[in-house]
Amino acid sequence: MGALAGMIAAAGANALGALLASRVLNLGYGFNGTVWAIGFFCGTTGIAIAGYFGTRRALNVAPLQALRHIG
């Protein structure tokens, strides 16, 4: 999930960079693979961290205690 989010963000950043370079600044645009690598890494890491902090409280409670609290 994070890898997909990172790739979508990198694609958007490359598309926006190419559009701004060619249309607004009248410059040539070269593809930059570093943006894709950083997008992949940050997306994957961000989703992993969010998942950890989102489930941390649930992982520290016994299953039976969690079920009793719900019902």
C-alpha positions as CSV (number, residue, x, y, z in Angstrom):
1,M,0.0,0.0,0.0
2,G,2.8,2.4,0.9
3,A,4.8,1.6,-2.2
4,L,1.7,2.3,-4.4
5,A,1.2,5.6,-2.6
6,G,4.8,6.5,-3.0
7,M,4.8,5.7,-6.7
8,I,1.6,7.8,-7.3
9,A,3.2,10.7,-5.4
10,A,6.4,10.4,-7.4
11,A,4.4,10.3,-10.7
12,G,2.5,13.4,-9.7
13,A,5.7,15.2,-8.7
14,N,7.4,14.3,-12.0
15,A,4.4,15.3,-14.0
16,L,4.1,18.6,-12.2
17,G,7.8,19.3,-12.5
18,A,7.7,18.6,-16.3
19,L,4.7,20.8,-16.7
20,L,6.2,23.7,-14.7
21,A,9.5,23.4,-16.4
22,S,8.2,23.3,-20.0
23,R,5.1,25.6,-19.8
24,V,6.0,28.1,-17.1
25,L,9.8,28.4,-17.0
26,N,10.4,27.4,-20.7
27,L,13.1,24.9,-19.6
28,G,13.9,21.5,-20.8
29,Y,12.9,18.7,-18.4
30,G,15.0,15.5,-17.7
31,F,13.6,12.5,-16.0
32,N,14.9,12.1,-12.4
33,G,14.8,8.6,-11.0
34,T,15.7,9.8,-7.5
35,V,12.2,11.2,-7.1
36,W,10.8,7.7,-7.7
37,A,13.2,6.1,-5.2
38,I,12.5,8.7,-2.5
39,G,8.7,8.5,-3.1
40,F,8.8,4.7,-2.8
41,F,10.9,4.8,0.4
42,C,8.9,7.6,2.1
43,G,5.5,6.0,1.1
44,T,6.5,2.6,2.4
45,T,8.0,4.0,5.6
46,G,5.1,6.4,6.2
47,I,2.4,3.6,5.9
48,A,4.5,1.3,8.1
49,I,4.8,3.9,10.8
50,A,1.1,4.9,10.6
51,G,0.1,1.2,10.9
52,Y,2.4,0.6,13.9
53,F,1.0,3.6,15.8
54,G,-2.5,2.8,14.8
55,T,-2.4,-0.7,16.0
56,R,0.0,-0.4,18.9
57,R,-2.7,0.0,21.6
58,A,-4.6,-3.0,20.3
59,L,-1.5,-5.2,20.3
60,N,-0.8,-4.5,23.9
61,V,-4.2,-5.7,25.1
62,A,-5.1,-9.3,25.7
63,P,-7.7,-10.6,23.1
64,L,-10.3,-11.6,25.7
65,Q,-10.0,-8.3,27.5
66,A,-10.5,-6.4,24.2
67,L,-13.6,-8.6,23.4
68,R,-15.1,-7.9,26.8
69,H,-14.6,-4.2,26.4
70,I,-16.4,-4.2,23.1
71,G,-19.4,-6.1,24.4
